Amino acid sequence: MKKDGINILYVDDEINNLISFKAVFRIKYNIYTAISGEEAIKVLHDNPINIIITDQRMPQMTGVEFLETILGDYPDPIRILLTGYADMNAVVDAVNKGKIFHYLTKPWNEEELDMTILRAYDVYAEKLEEREMNKKLSVSNEQLEFLLRQKLLS
């Protein structure tokens, strides 16, 4: 069963990893892939992405640098960092600068990655719901203030 609402962007400089990821997850999710941070930014510009999964070790721009670069323009997607190296500095950077949700090592385990995607989407949906509730609350407050002013004036 495909979850139509979940759009995932997978960024990796190794074409075989992009192909493998798409082959494994395309039936469950809407998958977008990019071979570099620059290409990923174009994908983000043209598509509504819920979850970004990026490799850390890429030539022109690391995964953390990519996540940090897009934070201002694309704050909503939930971020997952993959790396084939036990590089704690990258993990710390990712948490501090790239605002990642989760960190996984490569090669990724299909079941673990799938569970992480589902948890990430729950967080994404909660953020959207909270934003919507805050908008409604703000409108209600404005209406109450207006009614209060009308009552005070009469």
Buried (B, 14 or more C-beta within 10 A) or exposed (E): EEBEEBBBBBBBBBEEBBEBBBEBBEEBBBBBBBBBBEEBBEBBEEEEBBBBBBBBBBEEBBBBBBBBBBBEEBEEBBBBBBBBEEBEEBBEBBBEBBEBBBBBBBEBEEEEBBEBBBBBBEBBBEEEEEEEEEEEEEEEEEEEEEEEEEEEEE
